[in-house]
Each structure stands twice: as structure tokens, then as C-alpha cells.
Amino acid sequence: MTVDARAMVDRLYEALSRHDAKAVVELYADDAVVVRHDGAVEGRDAIQGFWERYLDHNRPYELDHIVAFRHEHDIALWDAMITTEAGKLLTYDVAVLDDSGAITRHVPLIRGYWGL
């Protein structure tokens, strides 16, 4: 099966811009793990809680554009410019995808921030 990682990224930002953590979690495998500098969360319930908290602190959360994108083997990585109420965020994500295109491992990071 050919995984369309770019379509997954597009669905991710559509859900994030709607602040729909439930739709975000549907992109993850049941045993997925999200790892950040402040810890890791595992499983859909914990990941949904992570995104709910994250989105509560970043309203609005609008994708300006994907700066760079790469998908090789089972790894997708991308940079994105995001607009929030507090300013612009340059994010960097790395995700490992399973054969169905679900995220199994995800490292979402902020590379830069420009406050308003």
C-alpha cells in the first residue's frame, strides 16, 4: 500500500485549525506515542488529552503554509508556519507511519516563535 503522507498532514492541520482533538487522534494508531521535550504520551486517550491542552493554549491555530515536506519509507517530516493569537510559530514535525498511514510515533516541535 502506498501511504499518502502529505494528505495525512493536510488532514492533521484541518483538524487542528478546527480545534478538533478527536479528529486529530483519528490519524494515530491505537498504540501511538507522541514525544516532546516535556514528556511522552501513549495511546489515543492520552494523545487526545495532549492535543486538547495544546490547542487550548493556541487559539486560533491556523496553518499559513507548509514550508518543507519529506516522506521516505515510513517517516514523514515537515516544517509548517502557523498563526496563533500570540503570534507566528514555525513548527517542525517528525512522524513514523504504519502501512495504513496512521501515525505510530510523532515528535511535534516548535522551532521558532514570533510574538505579536
N, C-alpha and C positions, 0 to 999 in steps of 0.2 A: 504494500500500500504506500502510495506517495502522500506524505503529510504536507499540507499547505500551511506552513508555519506563519507566513505573512497574514493569511486570513485569520488565524488564531489571534495574532497580535491586534489586528483590526477589531475583532470581537471583544478582546480584552479592554481596549480603550473606549469602545462604545459603551460597555457596561460600567466602566469607571466614570465616564462622563455623566452617566445617569445616576451615579452613586448607588448602583445595584450590586451589592456584595454577593448576593445569591447568584446572580448571573455570572459574576467573576468566578465563583467557586465551581460552577459547572464546567469550566475549562480545565480543571485539575482532576487528576486521577484520585481514586479513593485514598490511597496511601501517600499522597504527595507531601512534600516538605518545602516550606518557604524558609530561607535562611537570610538573616540580616545581621548587621554588626551588633545589634542589641539582643540577639537570640534567634531561636528557630521555633516554628510551629509545624505540627504534623497532623494530617487528616483534614478532611473537609470542614468539620465544625470549627476547629481551631483556626484554619485559614480564613474562613468566613468572618470570624471574630476579629482577626488581624486586619482584614480589609475594611470592616465596619469602623474600627477605631481609626485607621489611617484616613479613610475618607471623611470622617467627622472632623478631622483637623485640616483638611484640604478641600475647602469649598470655595468656589467651584473647582472642578478638576477637569480641565479641557485640554485635549490634545491639540497642539499647534501643528506639529508635523513630526514624522519620523526622520531623524537626522541621518541615521545609518542603520542598515539591517543586514544580517548574515544568517544563513541557515546551512549547516553542514552536518551530515549524518543525523544524529538525534539531538543536536544542540542548535538553539536559536539565540542570537544575541542582537540587541538593538539599543540605540540611543533615541530618546524622544524629548522634544521640548514641550513642556506642559505649562499652562497658565492656571494659577490659583489666585485666590483673593489676596494672598500675601505677596505674590509676585510670580516670576518665572522660575521653573525648575528644569534643569537638564538631568534627565534620568538615564540610567544605564541598567539594562536587564539581561540576565543570562537564564535560559530555561532549557531543561532537558525534557524531551517529549517522548512519549511511548509510540508504539506503532499506529495507534488510533489518532495521534495528535494531541492527546491530553498531556498536560504539564505534570511531570513527576517530581522535578526539582526546580526551584525558582529562586534566583537571587536578584531582588529588586533593590537598586541603589540610587541615591541622589549624587550626581557628580558636581552640580553647581546650583547656586540659588541667587537670584537677583530680586531683592525685596522692592516693593513699590514705595 
